[in-house]
């Protein structure tokens, strides 16, 4: 491949002379005594906080407020949007609809969409913010001022937890694999099951396999 294309090849390994750290698309991969550490690119979190102008602000404990999904602004706004879409004639509903439908415009809307998209990319490697970011993405087409508050909450959370890595611990080579399959829908009656066990590949039919005590699935051991 290097003879036909311009390539950059970097390697890490467990050998004494091998490099122990590598950066891939901003993500940092490190080999240590405990295992392999995978850390997302923290520059995305820093860029979001900088663009929102909240650097140095107090952080919050969670990236999403649970009450907002039940009784808070997010749920209320969602109900107001539904009322406006259904075209209620009630004056109160019309006033609420007009209040909710006042969307962000111009640069404010573009900034919300840009920062939400950046957080969505970061969320691929940050499970702790995935739910909050998912709520932001729901509002990408028609964000309002309340949605900006939700965006800032995720950013404030990242102030306190700007770096979060995953550690994949060293482990022994597995010698057995347990596979759980639904009894009724997992496979046809004449299906064959292959399993790696103690270095040997075996073959069984479902009717010959052990069944668990609940009767819900077969256990292949």
C-alpha positions, 0 to 999 in steps of 0.5 A: 500500500505504501508503494501506491499511496502516501501513508503514515504508520504508527504502532504501539506494543507491549514490547520493552522497546515499543511505543506505549502511546498513540493518538488516533483522530485526537483519541489517546490510546495508551498501553500500561500495566493494567491494560489498554486505556482509551481516552476521547479527544478532550479538545471538543469539550474545551471548544464547546465551553469556550464558544458558550463563554462559560469557561471558569463557571461552576460545574454541575453533577449531571449532564441532564436534569431528570426532572426536566423529562417529566415535569420540567421545561423540556417536557412542557415545551414538547406538550406545547408543540403538540398542542400548537400542531393540533391547532387548538382554538383555546386562547391559552393554548394559542398563547403557549404555542406562540411562546414555544414557537419563538425559535432561535434565528440566524447565528444563535441557531447555527451556533446551537446546531454546531455545538450540539453536533460537536457534542454528538461526535464526542458522545461516541466515546463518552457514554456519560453524556449520551442521553443529554446529547440525545435530547439536544439532537431532538431539537436540532431543527427548531431550537429555542432558548430553553434548549440553549439552557440544556446545551449549557448544562451539558457543557457545565458538566464537562467543565467538571468531567472534561476527561474520561477514559476507558480501561480494557484490563488485561485478561487471560485468553478465553477457553469457553464461550457461553451463548444464550439464545431465545428458545422459540425464536433463536433458531429453527428446529433443525439448526446446528450450533457450533461452539468453541470449548477448550480448544475444540469446535463442537456441533450440537442440535438444539434438542440435545442442549441443556435448558435453563430452569426458567425454560426461556432459553438454551444454555450452550456450555 
